[in-house]
Structures are given as C-alpha cells and as structure tokens.
Amino acid sequence: MKKKFSIKNLFLSLLLVTSVGFVACDKGEQSGTDNSASDSASEIIEPVKDYSGVQTLNGFENNDDLYAIKQLQTEFDLTFTMDITSEQKKEGEGSLKIYYKDGTFGNVIQPLETTDFADCSVGDIKSLSLWVYNANEVQAPVTLSALKSGSVPIAQAKFNLPVNEWTKCTLPLNKVAMESNAEQFYTFAFTFSKGVRDATYYVDEMQVEFGAEYSAADEENLVKVNDLIARINVLPETITLENEEVLKEIYTDYMALETAYQGAVNNYDKFESAVNKLLTDARGKIDYSKESVACYFDKFYGAFQASRGIVGFPNFSYSEEVKYKDEAGSLCIECTGDDWTYVHLSTAVPIAQYATTTCAVYNGLDKSIAVCFGWYEMTVIHPGEWVTFELDNSDYPSSIEFYMAALDNRGNATAAYGNVYISQMVMHPKDTE
C-alpha cells in the first residue's frame, strides 16, 4: 500500500506552535503587571466541534486522509494498493483509489479515533454514508458496516454498484443498537466483493449524520432487547441438552427482532458460547463404528455450524418451514445478491474418521442453482426441488465447503436472492471388514 509521510508539514506545524508560544511569553514579560489577561489571550483555543447535521469523517484528499484508514487483510495473500488520486472525484480534488488483483479483500476500516470526532457519542450518529465509483466491467457489491470489538457487525447493509457510475451508499444506524454497543464500538468499515477479480474502485466523502433520536419503534424494541439480555445473563455455566428448549426460545425471540435491533443484544456472544456447549453435549462420545451427525441442521443449534466462506455475504438461520422428509427443520441460507456463495460447514465429528457424508439440498430460489461440496462435481438443482448428496470423505481432509451459484438463462452465474436449505448431514462409518 502506498503511503507518504510529510516531514515538511510536521516541521512547519511545530514551528508555528513554538512561535505562538514565544510571542505570548514576550507579551507577558513586557507588561510587568498582572499576566492573567495575557495568559488568557495566549491559550490555544480549540475549534468548536460540530456534532450536528452531516459531517465528513474522511474526504480522501491527501496522505493524511490515507493514513486515517486501514485495510484488514484476511485469510489469503492479497495484491492490492490504496492511493489518493485525482483520476476520479466526487467532491474536492481527490478520492481514494483501491485496486486489488485477487484473493480475499478484508474490511477497509475508518476508526473514529483518526477523525475529528473521536470523542463523539456513537449513539448520536444517525447514518453512515460514502460515495463509490465502480470502475469494473461488471456490477459489484459493497458492504457498509458499523463494527464492535471482534469485527462483529452492529449494523450492516449491502449495495450493488452500477458500472462506471458514482453511487451514494447510506447505512442507517439504529440508536438503540449503537448506544447498547457504545463501549464495544470499534470502527466503521466498507468491504468490496471478493468475487470480482482485478478490481478498481474509487471512494469519496465518507460522512456521518448526527441527530439520532428514539422512535416509538425504538422504545418498543428496547423492552425486547433488555429482556433478551437479562435471559442470556442468567444462563447457567454448564449447558446440556436439558437446556435446549430455553436456548431455542432465546434464539427464536432474537431472530424475530428486526436486524437493526439484533445488534443491541450486546451479550449475544455469551449465548453463542452456550450454544456451542449444547452442540458438544449433543454429540456425546463419538463411536466411529456407527453413524454420527456431522451438522445438526434439523435443530436450531445447527445454524451455528455454518459460517461465511471466502466469497459472498449470506445469512444463516434455522427454518421449520422447509424440511427434508420427517426432519424437524433445516439450515436456511439466505442469498443476498452474490453470484457465488461459499459456506464453511463446521462438522461435529472428524471427517477423516468416516467414509461418507449424506445430506439433501433444497432450492427455494426462483432460478436454478449450481451447487457442489468442495470443487467436486457441480449439480444443478431446479426451483422447488430437493436433491440428495453422498460425499466421499477422502475428498475432504479437514472441512467441508458448500459452494453455490444462481444460473441465468445461459447457464452463467448471476446474482442470487432468496433461500437455499440444507438438511441434517450424517456421516457413515468406514467398512471394517
């Protein structure tokens, strides 16, 4: 990443401050009387910060603005550059140019600490916005986020960027969620699609709007949020299958909240920890000579065994509306506009100790989808259809990845919106004869 540090500017700033100090001292010595008036005059007056209306966090005009942000690289090596340029600009004389060749592109973060609003109340921020120019040959998504510690989203929204246009992206921020996570607030961020290779974007005018207020909906949902926080706080340290119904009720009520208020449940990580303990108890002692559940997607806690892979921004939930045969439910994968979606599946038992894994996949989209596990044999599933799979575990030494793409009329990958479902995954023992 190209960054320049201006020694000249730093020297001039120090010289100016020093000069002001000398002048003030000279005036005090020359008077020979009460210095209170001159001392008052010599005090450095800080500019009054305006925490109202729309304010610019970063205008991306110079190298100081470049140093105020950081790119969080994740998972794989990545060739990228970030520069201030005048090639494209929405406001002012410059913008941030981002280029990356391939691999995983992590969040570009803008902490408040490197802006003029380091000491503002995040609960007063009504929205986050920025302008993005997509200089690529295809439409591409960008995701805006408000993140707390651990890079967990408090609020998040995805925007599709037309080709060769400036697009203003605005993320509304919920006062309840922001205030509830104020102590854990980490940064604002934006993330580009990992599926677009050899990509160039320009970013300009990252702004916040102050003036957030409680609405009637906020007051109503705050009651629900506080109730969930209280119920999570009293969960026992030891979690077994006896606690399944209590945990399921919390999960159901949490998922019933609007997304904007889910982020206000600031102890949700404690609930996730309890669910992981439930998964451990459900697995019990492993007997490699018998069938074993790998992913409990027919139970609510199975939704915690799925996570985003290197491409796509799906959402995961447990569904009892769509289920395979006599199972109680399934894992729902909500596609949010990516052409390819990768899902990492965390199995409850070691893959290598079993011969095969079986499951079924249902296509709830209005388009056909191509799916595969790993990069082995692509299978087309038509809308409203269940298809069963039997995986050879020797192809998956440590983990199972689920890959999916919606197909247009020509059989090319295209943006996918809607739900895909996966049944319980069961592993079958090796032949011991």
N, C-alpha and C positions, 0 to 999 in steps of 0.2 A: 504494500500500500504506500503510495507516495504522499509524504508529509514534509513540510518545510517549517523550520523554526526561525523566526525573525529576531536575531540578536540586536539588530539596529533599533527595532521598535521597543524592545525591552529596555535598552540603554537610554533612549530618549525619554521613556516614561519615568525611569528612576531619576534622571537628571531634572525633569520638570518638578517632581515631588520634592527633591532636595532643594531646588531653587526656591520654591514656595516657602519651605521651612526657614531658610536663611533670611528671606525678606521679612517674615513675621518676627524673627528674633531681633533683627535690626531695629524695627519699629519700636519694640518693647524697650530696648536699651536706650534709644534716643529720648524717649519721653521722660524717663527717670521718675515717673509717678506711678499711680495705680495701673497695673497692667491688665486688669480684668477685662477692660474693653478691647484692648488689642489682642488678648488671648482668645477672646470670643471670636474676633474677626479672623484669627489665624486658624481656627478649627476647620478641618476638612469637612465640607458639607456633602453628605451622601445624597445622590439624586433620589427623589421620592419614587418608589416603585409603584407602578400602576397595576393593581391586581383586579382589574375590571375589564369587561369587554374582551376583544380579541387582541392577543399579544403574541409576538413572534418568539418562539423558542430558538429557532435557527434559520437564518436567511440564506445560508450556504453561499456567502460572498467572498470569503477569504480563508486562509490557512488556519486562523484561529477557530473558525466555524468547523473546519475539517477535524481539528483536534478535539472538538467538543463531543464527537460521536465515536463509536467503536463498533466494529463488526465482530460478532461472536461466531467463530468458525466451529462447526460441529461435525463429528463423525469421520469425515474423509478429508484428504488433502484437497486444496482448492486453489485454483489460479484466479486471482481477482485483483482489481485496482479500484481505488476510490480517490477522486481528484475534484478540485474546484475548477470549473471550466466556464467559458462564455459561449460554447457551441450552441447550447440551448439554455433559455432562461425564461422564467415566468414573471419574476419581479427582480428589480435590481440589475446588477451587472453580471451575475454568475449563478451557477447551480451546482449541485453535487452530481458528478458523473460516476456511475457504478458499472463496471464491466466484470463479468465472471464467465469462465470458459465452461466448466462442468463441475460435477461433484455436488456436495451439499452446501447450500448457502444459508448460513445461520442468520439470526436476528441482527439488524443494524440498530443499535440502541442509542437513545438520547436521554441520558440521566438529567434530572433537574439540577444536580449539583454543578454541572458545567454550563448552566444558563444564568440569566439574571433573576431567576425565580426559584432559587434553591431553597428559600425559607417560606415558600407559599404553602397554603393548606391545599392538599390534593383533593380534598372533599369539595372545594370551591370550583374545581375545574369542570366545566360543563361538556366540553368536547375536545378532541384532538383532530387536527387536520393537516394534510400536506398535499402538494401537487406532484404528480408523477407523469413523466413523458416516457412512453413505451416506444423505443427505437428499434424494436424487433419486427420480424416479418409475420408474427402470429400474435393473437391476443394473449395476454398473460395476466395472471392474478397477482395482487399484492395484498398482504395482510397487515393491518394495523393492530397494535396491542398496547394495553396498559398491563405491566407485569409486576408481580410481587416477588419476594425472595424465592429462589429456585426456578426463576423464569416461568412461574405459573401465571396464566392469564387471569386478570381481574375482569377485563373486558377485551373483546376481540371481534374484528369484522374483516371480511374479505371483499375485495373489489376487483372486477375484471377490467383490464386496461385495453382500450382500443389501440390499434396500430397508429403510430406517428401522430399522436394527439396528447395534449396536456389534459389530465384528468384530476379533478379535485376529489380527494378521498377524506371523508369525515367519519370519525368514530365517536358516537355519543357515549358519554360516561355517566354512569348512574351514581348519584350522590350517596346512596346507602352503601353500595359496594365499595366506593372509593374511601369513604370515611371508615368503614369497617376494617379496611386493609391499609389504613394510612401509615401505621408503624412498620408494616412489612412492604410498603411500596418500594419498588426497585427502579423502574425506568419505563419510558415509552419506547416503542420499537416498531420497526416495519420489516417485513420479510417478503422476498420475491419467490416465485415458483421455482422449485428445484428441477422441475421437468423441462424448463426452457434452457437450452444449451447455447453457449457462445452469445450471451445476452448482454444488452446495453440498456441502461435506464438513466434518466435524469430526474433528480428530486429537488424541489424548491419549496420555500416558505412553509416550514413546519410551525404550526401555530396551535395555541390553546385558547379556548374561550372561557373566561371566568363568569361566575354568576349562577352556579348550580343551586337549585332550590329543591326542597322537598315537595313532592306532589302527593295527591291523595293516594295514588298507587304505591308510592314510596312508604307512606305511613302504614298502609295495609300489609305490604310485603315485609316490612321491618319486623312486625309481630311474628310472621312465619320464620324469618331468618333467625331471630333471637330464640325461638322455640327449638329450632334445629340445633343451634349452637349449644343450648342447655342440654338437650338429649344426647348429643355427642360427648359432652364433657363428663357425663355420669356413666359412660360405658365402662364395664369392668376391664381390668388389666388382662385377665385371662378370658379369651374368646374361644368358644367351642360351637358345635352345631346347635347346641341348645339356645344360642343367641341369634340363630338365623332369622327368625321372624322379626325380632326387634331391629336388626340391621336392615332387613328388607323394607320395613316401614320407613326408616330414615331415608333409605335410598329412593323409595317411591316419592316421598314428600320433597326430597331435594330435586329430583328430576322434574317434578311438577312446577317448580319455580321457573319463572322466566329466566332466560340465560343471564340477563343483566343483574339479577339478584342472586344467582348461584355464587358469584364471586364474593358476595358479602358474608358467606358462611366461612369465616376465617379460620376455623379449626377442622376443615374438611380433611386435611392430611391425617388427623387423628382417626377419622372414620375410615380412610383408606387403609391405614395400618391395621385396624380391627378386621377389615375385610380380608386382608392378606393372612391374618391368623385363622380366619374362618376357612380359607382355602386350604391351609395346611392341615387343619383338623379334618376337613372333608376328604382329603387324600388318604389320610391314615398311613398305616405301614404298607409299604409297597411290596407286592408279591409279583415278581416278574413272570411267573408261570401262569398268571391269569390276566384277563382283560383289565385295563385300567383307564379311567377317564383322564384324558390329556387336557381338555378345555371344557369347563362346565358351562357351556353356552346355553344350556337348558335351565340354568339357575341365574339369579340376578348377579351373583358374585363372579360369574364367568365374564361379565363385561369388563372386569378389571384385569383380565388376561390378554386383552387386546390393546395395542398402542400404535401410534403413528410410525410408519416406516420412513424411508428417506425421501419419498415423494408423496404429495397430497396432504390435505388437511381434513380428513374425515372425522366425524363424531361417533362415539360408541354409546350404546345403551342396551338395556335388556328389554325384550319385547315378548309379551304373551299373546299378541295379536296374530303373529305369524309363527308357526311352529311345525316341526317335522314329525309326522306320524303322531305317536302318543306322548311326545316330549312336552314338558311344561312351558317351554319358551325357546327363544333363540337369541343370538347376538345380532343386534341391528347395527349395520354400518351405514351411516348417513353420508352420502357423497355430496360435496359442496361446490362442485364445478370444475374439479381437476379432470384432465383427460386420463391420467394414470393415477391409481391409488395403491400404495403399498401399505400393508398392515403386518406388524410383527405380532406373532402369537406366542405367548409365554406358556409353555406346557407345564403341567403339574408334576410330570414324571420325566425321567431321562429318555430322550428319543432313541438313542442308540441301543438301549436295552430291549427294545421291542422290534418286531418285524414290520408291521404295517400300521397305518392310521386311517380310519374311515370317518367320513362326515358327509353332509349334504349342504348345498348352497342354493338359495332361492333368489331369483331376480325380481325385485319389486320396482325396477325402473320401467319407463315406457320405451326403452331401447334395448336391443340385445347387448349382452356384455361378453367380453372375453376374459376368462379367469384362469389362473394357474397357481399352483403352490410351488414356490421356488421358480425357476425358469424352465420347468418341465412341462411339456405338452399343454398347449393352450386349448381350453374347452369353451365353446360358445354356448351361452345359456340365454334362451329367449324370454321375453317378459312373461311373468306369471308361472315360471317353470322351476321345479326342484331338480337338481342333478346331483347324483351321488359320486363320491370320490374315494378311491383307495390309494393311499400313498405308500411308496416303498421307503421305509425309514432310512435305508442306507444312503438315500439321496440327501438326507438332512442331518448332517453330523451333530449340530448343536441347537438349531432353532428352525422353526417353520415360518416362512413368509408367504402371505397371501397377496397376490397381485391381481389387479382388476382394471379394465378399461371399457368404457362405453363405446359402441361402434356406430358410425354413421352409415348411410346407405351404401357407401363404397367399401365398407369394412375397415375404415380408418378410425383411430382413436379420436374421441371427441369429448367435450365437456359433459360430465355426468352429474345429474341432480336427482336425488331420490335415495331409496334404501335397498340395500342388499343384506341378506340374512344368512347366517351360518348356524348349523345345528351343533349339538354336542359332538365333540371329537373324541373318539375312543381308540386306544392303542391295543394291538393284538400281539400275543406272545410269540416268540420265536419257536420253531419246531425243535423240540428237544430230543427227538429220536435220532 
